[in-house]
Amino acid sequence: MEFKKNKICSYIKRCVLFSLTIFFIHACNLDIWQPKINPQSQIIGSISSDTTTFNYALNESNHKIFDLIYQGLVRDNPITGEIESALAEYWQVSEDKKQIIFTLRKGLKWSDGESLTVEDVVFTYNEIYLNKEIPTSYRDSLRIGETQSLPTVKKIGEFQVEFSISEPFAPFLSNVDLPILPSHALQGSVRTKDSEGKLQFLYTWGTNTPPAKLIVNGPYLLESYIPGTQFIFRRNPYYWKKDKQGNHLPYIERIICAIIESKDTALLKFRSGELDYINVSPEYFSLLKHEEKRGKFTIYNSEIRYSVTFMSFNLNQGRRGEKPLVEPKKSRWFNNVKFRQAIAYAIDRKTIINNVYRGLGQQLNSQIPVQSPYYLSLEKAGSKVYEYNPKQAKKLLLEAKFKYNNEGQLLDIDNNAVRFTLLTNASDITQQAMAAQIKQYLSQIGIQLDFQPIVLNALINQVTNSLEWEAMLLSFNSSNEPNDDVSFWSPEQSFHLFNKKPQLDQPHLEGREVADWEKKIGQLYIQGARELNRDKRREIYAEVQQIIQEYLPAIFLVNPYSMLAVRNRFDRIQYSALEGIFWNIDELKIKKDLTGKVSIESGLSSH
């Protein structure tokens, strides 16, 4: 199941989706779980990687556990596409579009029973998200316009908080969906420094924190956690939401989530009835579709997935001391636009769709999903779409001063053989299959590709912290709003992976250069966010898409269809290609049979 990535990690907040494009994906041995509550009032699923922190502000991988335990002032409804109230009951926007006043719901509480107030909102934004001493990537989603100014946040009433911005900013309302954090639990750590002058907050709520000490406001709270093995969530008794009859939500008491990387293991567990749902990979679709009736589950599918799968080169020419991030000869290759275009022409994406995705996908030509009102059909616009053409690839390489030896091996102008390493997510067999195909295609134009699958958290660390990598193959979640991805495309923001500047807590970098086309993309994203007229915004983002396709900082590959298999024992499922089927998890129910008993349709009843 897919969840919307927080606005700023859209390319990791939505990557690195990276491959975390469902809510729970994989499973492990369920015998270690011994639920003490009604085993029928629970969901059992899994996830592909462990978290590195329980501190939301420091979370870099947009881990899906946070969608269960936290809420913000507002949320996006993936069915209607509208912004809905969450902790804020309603809001008012000033005539000049520079102030938004949110009015909180009355009676809000934290999971420990303490009141959730306007002071918590002001604390969360002013002392955490807007605090320059805290290296949080979410701050970038709050930057406004060319000056990159940040909002001011202040209390104006017992239940009212005002956000003021320097200029009209079209996506600002949807960007204040960031989780509100508890001031009574975290304020001390934000205002206290250690002997090295660093805030204690940077070490607060790590993975060694007892679950009972984590204070949350979402529909569930963390009951237990075994590193590398599992999360168990139980419903938050102080969650604010009620149904029309006045019953407290959520209905389902517990969520059990195993941590496991293997999709094959997940498939076995689902088929044996030990999992309540599973992401349907293309290679599993025919098998599961054949078993759908007998297994008492339904495969939900919609449009293509709100995700972007791409290949990218490290264009960062910077160095730390005397050590360059990328070997100089390879950096020269990667920063040659004709080299990148040649790679794009050399990859047969249609064959990848047929071989890797079993025909269950579409060719991808843009960072903006086709469902978005800002999507541009590049074919119709006459822009490059890089159809498979190895002859054109070789032609471009020769124009870029590369050459071939007698064995057909590609050499650069200094007679260096062209060879580089492509990083992929070790837990994603589809990505690995795609990488193997790309390796084959590049060999046909004389390039030796070494693809290296590594654990997702290690991959994220390498491309965001060490910055020492050559090429990567990744997937990330996307959304209808282009500005959700501004952190990836703006050269001065924190998630500009293909030419990333270090964050404040990272070693200094010398020699980083930003190309004119990079600057232009960043400027257009500023203009697009500033423009309130949708037609004019569409023109701006059309230009962005054309520039990206020309200079190829990311080579877009394939977008698969969104599919999820779910046991038939759940009621009130509403499927969304944007966020899957569990986006309304607080409203889901377990079905009852004609006798009024809870329906049991999986092998979980024995636990």
N, C-alpha and C positions, 0 to 999 in steps of 0.2 A: 504494500500500500504506500502511496506517495503522500508526502506532506509538503506543503509549501516551504521553501527555504526561506529562512530569515532573509530580509531584504538585501543585506550586504553580502552574505555569503552565498549569494545566489549562485556563484560559480564555485562552488564547493559546498553557499546558502542556497544552495540550489546548485557544487561539486561536491565537486568533490563533494556533488552528488555526486559527490564524485560518483559512486555506484550505490549510494544509500538512497535509492529512489523509492523505497517502500518503507512502511512503518516497521514491520517485522519481517525478516526474510528466512532465517535458518533455524536449525534446531539441534539439540543435543539430548543426551539420555535424561528422560523425564523422571526416572525412578528416584533421583535425588530430591525431587520436590515432593513434599508431603503436606499439601494444603490443609490448614486447620479449619477452613470455612467450607461452605457448600461447594463441592468441586464442580457443580453444574453452573454456578454463577461466576464463571471465570473464562478468560480467553487465554489460550496458550499459543505463543508464536515465538519468533526469534529475530535476531539482528546479526549482521555480518561482522561487526567489530565492537570492541570494548570502548568505553569512554576514557578520556584522559583526565577529566575533571568533572566535578559537579558544580563548579562555579560557572554559571552561564556566561558572564561577561568575558571570561578567559577561554571559552570554548571556541576552537577553530574549525572543527569538523561538522558543525551543525548537527550534532548527534540527536537522534530522534527521541531520546528519553525526555528531553526538555519540553516537547510538545504535550506530554502527559502531565507534567508537574507544574507548568507555569502558564500564565496568561498575561496579556498586555491590556492596554486601554481599549483597543479595537481588534477586529480580526477580519480577514477576507473570506467571504462565502464563496467556495469554489463552484457552486451550482449556479448561483445568480450573478456572480462576479461583483457583487456589491460589498462595500465595507459595512460591517455590522458592529454593534456595540458588544463589549465584553465587560471588563471591569468598569468602564465608563458607560453610564446608562444612555447618555446622549452628549452631543457637542454642538457648538455654534461657531461659525466662521465669520470673521469680520468682512465688511464690504471690500476692503482693500486686499483681502486674502492674506493678511500678514499676522493675524492672531486667530488662534483656535482655543476656545474655552471648553474643557471637558468637565462634565459633572459626574462624579463617582456614584455608584450605587450605594445605598444606605445599608449598613449591616454587614459589610464585607469583613471577612476574617482570614487570618493566616491559618495554616494547618495546625499550629499550636494553640489556636483559640484567641490569639491576640488580634485586635482590630487592625484592619488594613485601611489606611487613611491617605489623605492628600499628601501628608508628610512623607509617606513611603514613595509616592510618585516623584516628588521633588528630589528626594534623596537619590532615587534610582538614576534619574537623569543627570542631575547636577554633580553628584559625587561619584558616580560610577561611569555611565556611558560618556559623559562630557568631561571626565577627569583626565587631563593629559598625562598624569602619572600612571594611569592604568592602560596597558596596551591592548585595548579591545578593538577588534575590527568593526564592531557594530557602530562605532562613532561615525564612520564614513557615510552610513546611510542617512545621517542627520545633517550632513553638510549641505549648504545652500549656495547655489550660483557660482559665479566665477571667483568670488572671494573665498569660497569654501567656508563661509561663516557658519557658526553653530547657533542653534536656537537658544533663547533664554526661557527658563521654566520657573514659574513662581506660583505660590499659593495665593488665591484671591478670595477664598471663602472656605467654610468648613468642609464642603464637598467639591470645591471647584479649583481647578488648576489651569493656568494659562500658558500656552506655548506661543512665543513671538519669534517671527523669522524676518530676515532682512529684506526679502522680496517674495513675490508670489512664487510658489513652488508646487507644481502639479501633483507630484506623488507624496507630498509630505504627510498627508493624513494616513495613508496606508503604511508609512514608515514608522509610525509611533505604535506599532503592534509589538514592540520589544517587551519582553517580560518585565513586570514590576517585581523588585526584590525587596526583602524585609529590612527596614532600617534598624529595627531593634535587635536583629541578629548580626548585622554586618557593619553597622556604623563604626563600632570600635576598631575594627580591622582596617577600615578605610582611612581613619584618622590617626593611626598609629604606625610608626616606622620602626624597622629593625636596626641593628647596629650598622648596617651598610646603607641606611637611608632609603630602603625600599619599603613600600607599604605592606603591612601584614596581609592585606587583602589578597595579594598576589599568591599567598600560600594558604588561603582560606578555602575550605570546602573542596579539598582534594579527594581523590578516590579512597583515601584511608579514613575519611570522615564517617563516623557512625551514621547510618541512615536517619536515626531519630533526631539528629542535630540539623538536618536539612529542612528548613522552613519554606514551604511552598504555597501556591495559591491556585493550582490547577485542579482538574477533576480527580487526580490520583496523587498519592505520595509514595515515596520509596520505602518499602517495608524491609527489604533485605537486599544485599548485594554481595556476590562472590566474584572477585575479579577474574576475568577471563572465562567465567562460567555462566552467570545468570543475573538478571534483575527480577525482583518481584515487587509489584506495585499493588497497593490496596486503595480503595476509594477514600477520598479526602472527606471526612465528615463535616468540614466547614466550607466546602465548595459552595459558591454563591447560587448556582443555577438550580431552578425547580421546574417541574413540569406544570401543565395547566391545572392539575389537581392539587398542586402544592407539595408534591413529593420531591424530596431532595434527589438530585442527580449526582453521580451517574447511577444507572440501574445495576450494571455489572460490578461485582464486588472486587474482583482481582484480575490482574494481568500478569502473566508469567512470560518472561522473555529470556530465551537462551541466547548465549553468544557462541556462534559457530560460523566458520567461513565457508564450509562446503555446501554448495547448492544441491549436490547429489544426496548428501545426508538429509537435507531439508525435504527433498522429494520423497525419500524413503519414509521419513517420519510422517509426512502428510498422508501418504498412501496407506500407511498402517493405522491412521486415525489419531496419531499423537499430536498433530498440529491442527489448529483451527483454520489456518489459511496459509497460502504460499504464493509468492510472486511467480507468475507463469512465464518462464523463459521460453523463447521460441523452440528450443530443442525439446521441451517437455510438453508443448501444447497438444500435439496429436495424441500422445499417450493419455494425458489427463482428460482431454475432451472425450475420448472413448470410455473413460471410467466415470464420467461426470454423474450419470444417473445411479449407477451401482454404489458409488462412493458417497452419495448424498451431499454433493457440493455443487456450486454454481461457479462457472468461470465468467467473471465480469470483464467486459472489454469496452473500450470507447474509442476515441480518436488516438492518434499517435501520442506517445508519452511526452509530457512536459519536461523534456530533458535534452541536453546537448551532448553528443559524443564527438570528441575532436582530438586531433593530434596537434601538438604544439612544440615549437623549438624554443630553447632558452636564448633569447635575444639580448640578455644582459651582458654588456661588455665591461662590467665593473670588476674590481679586484679588491681583495682584502690584503693590505700590505703589498707584497710582491706576487701573491698568488691570485691569478685570474679565476673567476668562477667557472668559466668555460675555456678549454684549451684554445689558444688564439687561432689556430688554423680552422678549427671547427666553428668558432665564433664567426669567422669570416664567411664560411659556407652559410651558416644559419641566417646571417644578416643580409644575405643576397636575396632580393625578392624573386629573382628568376629561379633560384634554387628551390625556394618554397613553392613557387608555382609549378615547377617541374615535378616535385613530389606529389602535388595535388593531381596533376594529370596522370601520374603513374599508378594511382590507386583506383582499382575497378570497384566502385561502390555498389553497383548493381549486382555484381557477382557476390560481394560480401553479404548483401541482403538475402540473396538466394541460398548461399552456402552456410552462413553463420546464423542468420535470422529466419531461415526456412520460409523466406518470402514475406515474413510478418514485420515489415518495416518500410520506411520511405527514405529516399536520398535526402540528405540534409545540406542546405546551402546558406543558412542564416543562423545567427545566434538568437533571433527572435522566433518563437514558435508560430506555426502556421495559424493557430487559433487566435493569435493576438490581432487586434485591429491595426497594429503598426507593422505587421509583417509585409514584406515586399517580395513579390514573385520575381526573382532575379532573371529568370528566363524571359518573362514578358517585358522586363525593363531593359533587356539587351545587355545585361551584365554577365561577367564570367561565371560559369557554373562548373567548369573543370570536369567535363565528361572524360571518361577513360580514353587516353590517347598517348601511349608510350612513345610514339614517334615525335609528338610535340614536346614531350618531356625531354627527350634527348636533344632536340633542337634548341630548347631553352638553355640546357646545361652547356652546350657548345657556345652559345652566345654569351654565356657568363664566364667564358675562359676555362671551362673544364675540358677534359679530353679523355680519350679511351686508349688503353694499351692493347696489345695484340690478343689478350685473353678477354677483352670486353670489359675490363675493370675500369671504373670511373676514377680519374685522377684529377687533382686540382692543379693550379698553375705551377705549383712547386713540386709536382709529381707525388704528392701524398695521396694514398688510396683513401677514398671516401668511405668511412665507416663510423657509425655512431650507435649509442645505446638508447633504446626506447623503454621507459618505465611504464609498467602497467600494474593494476590492482590484482594482487595475488588471489583475492577471494572471488574475482569475477571471471568465470571461465569463458564467458562470451567475449570479454575484452581480450583475453589471451588468444582465443581463436581468431579474433580480428587482427591482432598483432602478428600472428603467424601468417595470415594472408598478406598483410602489408609487407612483411619480410620477403615473401615470395615476389610480390610485385616490384619492390625496389631492386631485387637481384636482377630483374629483367632490364633495368637501366644501369646496371653496373655498380650498385651500391650494396654494401654489406651492412645489414641491420642486425644488431643484437638486442633482442627484447628481454627485459628483466622484470619478472613479476615480483613485487614486494608487498608486504603487509600494508594496508591502506594508511594506518597512522604513520608508519615510517615514510611512506610516499609523500604524505601531506607535509611532514616535517622537512623532508628534503627540498621540496619545491617552495615552501613558505619560510623556512628558517635558515637552513644551510645555504640555500640558493645554488647549490652545486649539482646541476643535472644537465643533460643534453637535450633529450626529447621525452615527451610524455604522451600517453594515451589515456584520456580520462572522460568521465561523464559527470555532468552536474545538472541539477534541477533548474528549470527556468519558470517564467511566469508571463502573464499578459502585459505587465508593465515593464518596458525596456529599462527604466532607470533602476530597477531592482538589481541590475547587473553592473551598475556604474563602477563599483569597486574593482571589477575585473578589467574594465576598459579604460578607466581614467589613469594615466601614468603616475599621478601623484597620490593615488589612494593605495590602500594596504593590500589589496588582493590582485594586483596587476601582475599575475603570475609569470607571464612570458618575459617581463622586464621589470621585476619587482625591486622596489627600494626597501631597505631594511627598516623594521620598526624601531621605536625608541630603545627597546631593550636588547637590540641585536647589534653585533659589531658593525662599525662604520664601513662604508663602501666607497671606494674611489673609482672614478672613471666611468660611471654609469652614464650612458647617453640616451636621450629620448628623441626618436625620429620625428620629422615634421608631421607625418601621417598619424603618428600616435597622439601628438598634441592636438591635431585637428579632430580626431575622434573624441578626445576628452572635452574639447570646446563644444562640439555638437551635443554631447550628453548634457552639458550645462544648459545649452540653449533649449534642448528638448524638455528638460525639467522645468525651465522657467516659463515656457509657452503653455498657456492654458487652453488654447484652441486646438481641438483634436486634429483637424485637417492639417493645420500648420505643423503640429507635432509629427504627424505621419510623414510629411515631407522631410523633416529633419532626420528622422530615424531611417528613412529610405536612403538618404545620403550616407549615413553611418554604415548601413549594410553593404552598400556599394564599395566604400573605402576598405572595409574589412575583407571583402572578397577580392579586391585588387591586391592588397598587401599581405594577406594571409597570415596574421599573427596566430590564427587558429585555422586549421584545415578541418572543416566540418565534414562528418562522415555519414552516419546513418542514424535515423530516429526510429526506434522500434515502436510497435503498438503497445499500449498499456493494458495489461491483463493480470487478473488476480483471481485465484480460486479460493472460495470461502465456503465453509460448512453451512448447510441450510438451516441450522438451528438459531441463526441470528435474525432479528427483526429490525426494521427501520433502516435498512441499508440504502444509502443513496450514493451511487457511483459517480466519481469525478475523475476525469483524466488528469486534472491538476493535482489532486490530493488523495486519490484512491477512494476507498470506501469507509475508512475509519476516521475521517475528518470530524464527524459528529459522534465520536466515541462515547461522549457523556450521555447520549440519547439512545444508544443501542440497547436492545433487550434480547433476552433469551426466549425463543418461542415456546409456547405451551401447546400440548396436544389437547384433544377434545375433552379429556378428563380434568384438565386444568393443571396437569403435572408438567414440570419443565421437560422440554424435549431433549433427549440425549441421542446424538447421532454420531458421536465419535468414540474412539477407544479410550477417551480420557476418563470415563466414568469409573474405571477401576482404581484410579489414583485417589 
